[in-house]
Amino acid sequence: MALRTTKHSRSGTDNLLGQVIAGRYRLETRLGEGGMGVVFRARHVLIDRVVALKLIRPDLRGETHLRAWMLREAKAANRVDHAHIVEIHDIGETDQGDLYLVMEHLTGTALSSEIAKGPLPIPRAVDILEQMCAALTRAHDLGVVHRDLKSDNIMLTVKGGRRDFVKILDFGLAAIARDARLAPKGAVFGTPEYMSPEQARGEDATSHSDLYALGILFFEMLTGRLPFRSSDRETLLEMQRSGLAPQVAEFRTGVPDAAEQLIQRLLQKEPHKRFRDGHHLQDELKSLQRSLPMVPWEVERSDLPVAGPPAPPARSSSVSEWGTRAANFLRLVARAYPNGKAPSDISSAADKAWNLAALAARLEGEVSSHSKRLETIERRGRGLRAEIGRKVEELSQDRSRTLRDAAADKERIERLKQRLGEQRLVWEDAQRQAKLAEMSARPLNSVRSTFEEAGAAAARVTLLTEQISEIERSVAEQEQLGNELAKQINGLRAQLQRYSEALEGDLNAGRTRIATRVGTGLAYEREFHACSEALMQHLRSRPECRELLQEIDKEGRASNLMQQGISPSSDSDKTLDADTDEHASLSHAISAQRASRH
């Protein structure tokens, strides 16, 4: 993950490694720190999925507005569900009251790191910008604004063999459109280098604010530097509010005029002077891409990010091994007391271990079943969200083009009205000249041209009036169509919100069921451990049990090594095979939970 690391927070978070969050996510490695929390690489102990888990910083535990923003981050990003936006798997609260956010784990480099190497080839920069634009357009269609877009929040990964596959991270300041209740009025949030003029004035961020940030990013990719630079925050904010953006040509030659014009339009100080929306920008970007020479910019380089396999899981003994151990204990008791007269506590402990192994095996099946059901709900949810999102995108694209056509027709009407005014003056002047000629009683031949000019002027006025009326009718139809499309879009957005809320309820219920059963499994594990200790302590002094006890001890040492991720074979340097079953055993979760208590 492309996240900054701070010395201040490291000492307070490294001791969390190895702990299990919400009974499901074991923290493995500290990745860095985001805007509101520390991010770890974690592993889902039930389905063996590697994830990135963000914990809100403990010192912000009392900041209710930041907690609300973090909750909204997951809901907003999940509602969008776009290939170029980081996927959110889960959100919840720890026993200590800290919020956590679980995202897909990404391997790649931040766009800022690539820019630090120098300006990007023009086709590459346009390709990255087009992917960012596609993701943000979908978000804007669904009422979500990023608010803090910057090169640190853009990850370049590899997917399906394609390099520079864009993932937008950290919707930490994302807001549902027109919902500013959680931020103090006039507060300025975001990164000054990428902040839009309206944000720098303390106004609410809109979709046009994200377009402004895209303009900054495009300038930065083409030149290797930011358009506005200052070490003083207030000076930088004033530059964003009123400073004119420099031309790309001042820092790099050979940039197409279309790219220069696109940047200058994105960096307009007034939002309405930028592109109408993301769809408008996408159309211009695709036109720019078609105009660029078909020369591949990408070459094989060892420093380009290549996604590798996740780290091997730390396996633990399975519940089936509980059954084997319980059976061995029954054999040991029978061997130690062939007459069947074992002490009652020992006989009871052996029977209890066998019963616990059976209960744990059934419980493991339940957990696996619930886990599969939860995954099915998640897959169905992602599919339906993506389907609704595509429908909204298609309707929004049609509406964008319709309203752009209407705006172009309105401009045409204004030009025609100006010509109409000019022709009315010509007509009025021609009428006056005709009346004067008629009053002078001159011969008809001498005044004919005057009357013809008056008639021609009248015809031009009539024609322009009809043209204006026809275009006005077309504009009215376009605006009506735009309103109808808006109603359809709002209906789909409301449907998506209702569905998302219902889905979240189902997911939370499933997670609660799993957490409850894991808790029951922990209790079984404690009881089984107590029975094992009692039996081992009692039977260790019996010579007839020595061989079988040594075998049990060997199995126990192997299990401990497996929990540490070390192969019990003679070649102990080899790591465990990463190819595991789809669903880990219940004891995997139990052992992880147990480790977190120590």
C-alpha positions in Angstrom: 0.0 0.0 0.0 1.2 3.5 -0.7 1.0 4.9 2.8 3.3 7.2 4.7 5.1 5.9 7.8 5.5 8.0 10.9 8.0 7.4 13.7 5.5 8.7 16.3 2.8 6.2 15.7 5.0 3.1 15.1 5.8 2.5 18.7 2.2 2.5 19.7 1.0 0.1 17.0 3.7 -2.5 16.6 2.5 -4.3 19.7 -0.8 -4.9 17.9 0.8 -7.4 15.5 -0.5 -10.9 16.0 -3.7 -9.7 17.5 -7.1 -10.7 16.0 -9.6 -8.0 15.3 -13.3 -8.9 15.5 -12.4 -12.5 15.8 -11.6 -12.6 12.0 -8.6 -10.5 11.0 -5.1 -11.3 12.4 -2.7 -8.3 12.0 0.5 -9.4 10.3 2.5 -6.4 9.2 2.3 -2.6 9.7 2.0 -1.0 6.3 1.8 2.7 7.3 -0.4 5.5 8.3 -3.3 7.1 6.4 -5.2 10.3 7.0 -7.2 9.0 10.0 -5.7 5.7 11.0 -2.9 3.1 10.9 -3.0 0.5 8.2 -1.9 -3.2 8.6 -1.7 -6.1 6.3 -4.0 -8.7 7.9 -5.4 -12.1 7.2 -9.0 -13.3 7.5 -8.5 -16.4 9.7 -11.5 -18.2 8.4 -11.2 -17.8 4.6 -7.5 -17.1 4.4 -7.9 -13.8 2.5 -5.1 -11.2 2.8 -6.5 -7.7 3.4 -5.5 -4.2 4.4 -7.0 -3.2 7.7 -7.2 0.4 8.8 -7.6 1.1 12.5 -8.6 4.6 13.5 -5.8 6.2 15.6 -6.4 5.7 19.4 -5.7 9.3 20.1 -8.7 10.1 17.8 -11.0 7.7 19.7 -13.0 10.7 21.1 -13.3 12.5 17.8 -16.8 11.6 16.9 -16.8 13.5 13.6 -13.7 11.6 12.4 -15.3 8.3 13.3 -18.4 9.3 11.4 -16.2 10.1 8.3 -14.5 6.7 8.6 -17.9 5.0 8.6 -18.9 7.0 5.6 -15.7 6.1 3.8 -16.7 2.4 3.7 -20.3 3.1 2.8 -19.5 5.6 0.1 -16.7 3.5 -1.5 -18.8 0.3 -1.3 -21.8 2.0 -2.9 -19.7 3.0 -5.9 -18.1 -0.5 -6.5 -15.8 0.4 -9.4 -12.8 -1.6 -10.7 -10.6 1.5 -10.2 -11.6 2.2 -6.6 -10.2 0.2 -3.7 -12.7 -2.5 -2.6 -14.0 -2.4 0.9 -14.7 -5.8 2.5 -15.8 -5.0 6.1 -16.2 -2.3 8.7 -16.8 -2.5 12.4 -15.7 -1.7 15.9 -13.2 -3.4 18.2 -13.9 -4.3 21.8 -11.9 -1.2 22.7 -14.2 1.0 20.8 -11.8 1.6 17.8 -13.3 1.6 14.3 -11.7 -0.7 11.7 -12.0 -0.7 8.0 -11.0 -3.7 5.9 -9.9 -3.2 2.3 -8.4 -5.2 -0.5 -4.7 -5.6 -0.2 -2.8 -4.1 -3.1 0.7 -4.5 -4.4 2.1 -1.7 -6.4 3.5 1.8 -6.3 2.0 5.2 -5.6 1.6 7.6 -8.6 3.7 10.0 -6.5 6.6 7.6 -6.6 6.4 7.3 -10.4 6.2 11.1 -10.8 9.2 11.5 -8.5 11.3 9.7 -11.3 10.4 12.5 -13.8 7.6 13.5 -16.2 5.6 10.6 -17.6 5.3 9.8 -21.3 2.2 11.6 -22.6 0.3 8.5 -23.6 1.0 7.0 -20.2 -0.2 10.1 -18.4 -3.4 10.2 -20.5 -4.1 6.6 -19.9 -3.7 6.9 -16.1 -5.9 10.1 -16.1 -8.6 8.4 -18.1 -8.8 5.5 -15.6 -9.0 8.0 -12.7 -11.7 9.9 -14.5 -13.7 6.7 -15.1 -13.7 5.9 -11.4 -14.5 9.4 -10.2 -17.3 9.7 -12.8 -19.0 6.6 -11.4 -18.6 8.0 -7.9 -20.0 11.4 -8.9 -23.0 9.7 -10.7 -23.8 8.0 -7.3 -23.4 11.3 -5.3 -19.9 10.6 -3.9 -17.1 13.2 -3.9 -13.6 12.1 -3.0 -12.5 15.5 -1.7 -8.8 14.7 -1.2 -7.5 13.3 -4.5 -3.7 13.4 -4.8 -0.8 11.4 -6.2 -0.3 9.6 -2.9 -3.9 8.3 -3.1 -3.4 6.8 -6.6 -2.0 3.2 -6.7 -0.6 1.8 -9.9 -0.9 -2.0 -9.8 -0.8 -5.0 -12.2 -4.1 -6.7 -13.1 -4.7 -9.3 -15.7 -1.2 -8.7 -17.1 -1.9 -4.9 -17.5 0.5 -2.5 -15.9 -0.6 0.9 -14.5 -4.0 -0.5 -13.5 -5.3 2.4 -11.4 -6.7 2.1 -7.9 -8.0 5.2 -6.1 -7.5 4.9 -2.3 -8.7 6.7 0.8 -12.1 8.1 0.5 -11.4 9.2 4.0 -12.9 12.6 3.4 -15.5 11.4 1.0 -19.0 12.8 1.5 -22.4 12.0 0.2 -23.3 15.0 -2.0 -25.0 17.9 -0.2 -24.4 16.3 3.2 -22.0 18.6 5.1 -23.5 18.0 8.5 -20.4 16.3 9.9 -17.9 19.1 9.1 -17.7 22.4 10.9 -18.9 25.3 8.6 -16.0 27.0 6.8 -13.5 24.3 7.8 -10.8 23.6 5.2 -9.9 19.9 4.7 -7.7 18.3 2.1 -4.2 18.6 0.8 -3.4 22.3 -0.2 -1.3 21.3 -3.3 -4.4 19.7 -4.9 -7.2 21.7 -3.3 -9.8 23.4 -5.5 -10.3 27.2 -5.1 -13.8 26.6 -3.6 -12.3 24.3 -1.0 -9.5 26.8 -0.3 -12.3 29.3 0.4 -13.9 26.9 3.0 -16.8 26.0 0.7 -18.2 22.5 0.3 -16.4 20.3 -2.2 -18.3 19.2 -5.2 -17.7 16.9 -8.1 -16.1 19.9 -9.9 -13.5 20.0 -7.0 -12.4 16.5 -7.9 -12.1 17.6 -11.6 -9.8 20.4 -10.5 -7.6 17.9 -8.6 -7.4 15.8 -11.8 -6.1 18.9 -13.6 -3.4 19.3 -10.9 -2.5 15.6 -11.3 -2.4 15.8 -15.1 -0.1 18.8 -14.9 2.1 17.0 -12.4 2.3 13.8 -14.5 3.4 15.8 -17.6 5.9 18.1 -16.0 7.1 16.3 -12.9 6.1 19.2 -10.7 3.0 20.9 -9.2 1.5 24.0 -10.8 1.4 25.8 -7.5 4.2 25.5 -5.0 4.9 27.1 -1.6 6.2 26.1 1.8 3.6 28.2 3.4 0.1 26.7 3.6 -1.8 30.0 3.5 0.3 31.2 0.5 -0.5 28.0 -1.3 -4.2 28.3 -0.5 -4.2 31.8 -1.9 -2.5 30.6 -5.1 -5.3 28.0 -5.4 -7.9 30.7 -4.9 -6.6 33.4 -7.3 -3.3 32.4 -8.9 -3.2 31.7 -12.7 -1.9 28.2 -13.5 1.3 28.2 -15.5 1.4 26.7 -19.0 2.7 23.1 -19.4 4.8 24.4 -22.3 6.9 26.4 -19.8 8.3 23.2 -18.4 8.0 20.7 -21.3 7.9 20.9 -25.0 6.0 18.7 -27.4 2.8 18.6 -25.4 -0.3 18.6 -27.7 -2.4 21.7 -27.7 -5.4 19.6 -26.7 -3.7 18.4 -23.5 -2.7 22.0 -22.7 -6.2 23.2 -23.2 -7.7 20.4 -21.2 -5.5 21.2 -18.2 -6.2 25.0 -18.4 -9.9 24.2 -18.5 -9.7 21.8 -15.5 -7.8 24.5 -13.5 -10.4 27.3 -14.0 -11.1 29.1 -10.8 -14.9 29.1 -11.2 -16.3 25.5 -11.1 -18.9 26.1 -13.9 -16.1 27.0 -16.3 -14.5 23.5 -15.9 -16.1 20.6 -17.7 -19.7 20.0 -17.1 -19.0 16.7 -15.5 -16.8 13.6 -15.6 -18.6 12.2 -18.7 -17.7 15.5 -20.5 -14.1 15.1 -19.5 -14.0 11.4 -20.5 -15.2 12.3 -24.0 -12.4 14.8 -24.4 -9.8 12.4 -23.0 -10.9 9.7 -25.4 -10.6 12.2 -28.3 -7.1 13.2 -27.0 -6.1 9.5 -26.8 -7.2 8.9 -30.5 -5.1 11.8 -31.6 -1.9 10.5 -29.9 0.6 8.4 -32.0 0.2 4.7 -31.5 3.7 4.2 -30.0 3.9 2.0 -26.9 5.4 3.8 -24.0 5.7 0.7 -21.8 9.0 -1.2 -21.8 10.1 -4.1 -19.6 11.7 -2.7 -16.5 12.6 -4.4 -13.3 11.4 -1.5 -11.1 7.8 -1.6 -12.3 5.4 -3.1 -9.7 4.6 -6.7 -10.1 2.0 -8.3 -7.8 3.4 -11.2 -6.0 1.7 -14.0 -4.1 0.5 -13.2 -0.5 2.6 -14.3 2.4 1.9 -17.9 3.5 -0.7 -18.4 6.2 0.3 -19.4 9.7 -1.5 -22.7 9.9 -2.7 -24.3 13.1 -3.8 -27.8 14.0 -7.3 -28.7 12.7 -10.3 -29.7 14.7 -9.8 -33.2 13.2 -6.6 -33.5 15.1 -8.6 -32.9 18.3 -10.4 -36.1 17.5 -7.2 -38.0 16.9 -5.8 -36.7 20.2 -9.0 -37.6 22.1 -9.0 -41.1 20.5 -5.4 -41.5 21.7 -6.3 -40.5 25.2 -9.1 -43.1 25.2 -6.5 -45.7 24.1 -4.1 -44.5 26.8 -6.6 -44.8 29.5 -7.6 -48.3 28.3 -3.9 -49.3 28.2 -3.2 -47.9 31.7 -6.3 -49.5 33.2 -7.1 -52.7 31.2 -9.5 -53.7 34.0 -11.6 -50.6 33.2 -11.3 -49.3 36.7 -9.7 -45.9 35.8 -10.1 -43.0 38.4 -13.5 -41.3 37.7 -11.9 -37.9 37.1 -9.5 -39.4 34.5 -12.3 -41.4 32.8 -14.5 -38.3 32.7 -11.7 -36.2 31.3 -11.1 -38.7 28.4 -14.8 -38.9 27.7 -15.1 -35.1 27.8 -12.2 -34.6 25.4 -13.9 -37.0 23.0 -17.2 -35.1 23.3 -15.5 -31.7 22.9 -13.8 -32.9 19.7 -17.1 -34.0 18.3 -18.8 -30.7 19.3 -15.9 -28.7 17.8 -16.1 -30.7 14.6 -19.8 -29.9 14.2 -19.1 -26.3 15.1 -16.4 -26.1 12.5 -18.9 -27.2 9.9 -21.3 -24.5 11.0 -18.7 -21.8 10.8 -17.6 -23.0 7.3 -21.3 -23.0 6.2 -21.9 -19.5 7.6 -18.6 -18.3 6.0 -19.6 -19.6 2.6 -23.0 -18.0 3.0 -21.4 -14.7 3.9 -19.1 -14.9 0.8 -22.2 -15.6 -1.3 -23.9 -12.5 0.0 -20.8 -10.4 -0.6 -20.5 -11.6 -4.2 -24.2 -11.1 -4.9 -23.9 -7.6 -3.3 -20.9 -6.6 -5.4 -22.7 -7.9 -8.6 -25.9 -6.0 -8.0 -24.1 -2.8 -6.9 -22.0 -3.0 -10.1 -25.1 -3.6 -12.2 -27.0 -0.6 -10.7 -23.8 1.5 -11.0 -23.5 0.7 -14.7 -27.1 1.6 -15.3 -26.7 4.9 -13.5 -23.5 5.6 -15.5 -25.3 4.9 -18.8 -28.2 7.2 -17.9 -25.9 9.9 -16.5 -23.8 9.8 -19.7 -27.0 10.2 -21.8 -28.1 13.1 -19.5 -24.6 14.7 -19.7 -24.7 14.7 -23.5 -28.3 15.8 -23.7 -27.6 18.8 -21.4 -24.4 19.6 -23.2 -26.4 19.7 -26.5 -29.0 21.9 -24.8 -26.3 24.2 -23.6 -24.8 24.4 -27.0 -28.2 25.2 -28.5 -28.7 27.9 -26.0 -25.5 29.5 -27.0 -26.6 29.2 -30.7 -29.9 30.9 -29.7 -28.0 33.8 -28.2 -26.0 34.2 -31.3 -29.2 34.1 -33.5 -30.9 36.6 -31.2 -28.0 38.9 -31.7 -28.3 38.6 -35.5 -32.1 39.0 -35.2 -31.6 42.3 -33.4 -29.3 43.4 -36.1 -31.7 42.4 -38.9 -34.6 44.2 -37.1 -32.6 47.4 -37.3 -31.9 46.8 -41.0 -35.6 46.1 -41.6 -36.7 49.2 -39.7 -34.3 51.3 -41.6 -35.4 49.8 -44.9 -39.1 50.5 -44.0 -38.3 54.1 -43.3 -36.4 54.4 -46.6 -39.4 52.9 -48.4 -41.8 55.3 -46.9 -39.7 58.3 -47.8 -39.4 57.0 -51.4 -43.1 56.5 -51.6 -43.8 60.1 -50.3 -41.3 61.5 -52.8 -43.5 60.4 -55.7 -40.5 59.3 -57.7 -41.0 56.8 -60.5 -41.5 53.2 -59.5 -38.3 52.0 -61.1 -36.2 54.4 -59.0 -37.6 53.1 -55.6 -38.0 49.4 -56.4 -34.6 48.5 -54.9 -35.6 50.2 -51.7 -38.8 48.2 -51.4 -36.9 45.0 -52.3 -34.4 45.6 -49.5 -37.2 46.1 -47.0 -38.8 42.9 -48.1 -35.6 40.9 -47.9 -34.9 42.3 -44.4 -38.4 41.3 -43.3 -37.8 37.8 -44.7 -34.5 37.5 -42.8 -36.2 38.5 -39.6 -39.0 36.0 -40.1 -36.5 33.2 -40.9 -34.4 34.0 -37.8 -37.4 34.1 -35.6 -38.6 30.7 -36.9 -35.1 29.2 -36.4 -34.9 30.5 -32.8 -38.4 29.1 -32.1 -37.4 25.7 -33.5 -34.2 25.5 -31.5 -36.0 26.7 -28.3 -38.5 23.8 -28.8 -35.5 21.5 -29.2 -33.9 22.8 -26.0 -37.2 22.4 -24.1 -37.4 18.8 -25.3 -33.7 18.2 -24.3 -34.3 19.7 -20.9 -37.4 17.6 -20.4 -35.4 14.5 -21.4 -32.7 15.5 -19.0 -35.3 15.8 -16.2 -36.7 12.4 -17.0 -33.2 10.9 -17.0 -32.5 12.6 -13.6 -35.6 11.0 -12.1 -34.5 7.6 -13.3 -31.0 8.2 -11.9 -32.4 9.3 -8.6 -34.7 6.2 -8.5 -31.7 3.9 -9.1 -29.6 5.7 -6.5 -32.4 5.3 -3.9 -32.7 1.7 -4.9 -29.0 1.2 -4.4 -29.1 2.9 -1.0 -32.0 0.7 0.2 -30.3 -2.4 -1.1 -26.9 -1.4 0.4 -28.5 -0.9 3.8 -30.3 -4.2 3.6 -27.2 -6.0 2.5 -25.2 -4.5 5.3 -27.8 -5.7 7.7 -27.5 -9.3 6.3 -23.7 -9.1 6.4 -23.6 -7.8 10.0 -26.0 -10.6 11.1 -23.7 -13.2 9.4 -20.6 -11.7 11.0 -22.3 -11.8 14.4 -23.2 -15.4 14.0 -19.7 -16.3 13.1 -18.2 -14.3 16.0 -20.6 -16.0 18.4 -19.6 -19.5 17.2 -15.9 -18.6 17.3 -16.5 -17.5 20.9 -18.1 -20.9 21.6 -15.2 -22.6 19.9 -12.8 -20.7 22.2 -14.6 -22.1 25.2 -14.4 -25.6 23.7 -10.7 -25.1 23.1 -10.1 -24.0 26.8 -11.9 -27.0 28.1 -10.2 -29.4 25.7 -6.8 -28.0 26.7 -7.7 -28.5 30.4 -8.7 -32.1 29.8 -5.5 -32.7 27.8 -3.3 -31.3 30.5 -5.0 -33.3 33.2 -4.7 -36.6 31.2 -1.1 -36.0 30.1 0.0 -35.2 33.7 -1.7 -38.3 35.1 -0.6 -40.7 32.4 3.0 -39.5 31.9 4.2 -41.7 34.8 2.7 -44.9 33.3 5.5 -46.8 31.4 3.0 -48.6 29.2 1.8 -45.2 27.9 5.3 -43.7 27.2 5.4 -44.6 23.5 2.0 -43.2 22.7 2.6 -40.1 24.8 5.8 -39.4 22.9 3.8 -39.5 19.7 1.3 -37.1 21.1 4.1 -34.8 22.3 5.6 -34.9 18.8 2.3 -33.9 17.3 2.0 -31.1 19.7 5.5 -29.7 18.8 4.7 -29.9 15.1 1.4 -28.1 15.7 3.3 -25.3 17.5 5.8 -25.0 14.7 2.9 -24.8 12.2 1.3 -22.0 14.1 4.6 -20.1 13.7 4.6 -20.8 10.0 7.6 -23.1 10.2 7.6 -26.5 8.5 8.1 -29.4 11.0 10.2 -31.3 8.4 14.0 -31.5 8.5 14.2 -28.6 6.1 12.9 -26.0 8.5 14.0 -23.1 6.4 11.2 -23.7 3.9 8.0 -21.8 4.4 4.6 -23.4 4.4 2.8 -24.0 1.1 0.4 -21.0 0.5 -2.1 -23.1 -1.3 -4.7 -23.8 1.4 -8.3 -25.0 1.3 -10.9 -22.3 0.7 -12.1 -22.3 4.3 -9.7 -22.7 7.2 -10.7 -24.7 10.2 -12.4 -23.4 13.2 -9.3 -24.0 15.3 -7.4 -21.7 12.9 -9.6 -18.8 14.3 -9.4 -20.2 17.8 -5.6 -20.3 17.9 -5.4 -16.9 16.4 -7.8 -15.5 19.0 -5.9 -17.3 21.7 -2.6 -15.8 20.5 -4.1 -12.3 20.7 -4.7 -12.7 24.4 -1.0 -13.2 25.0 
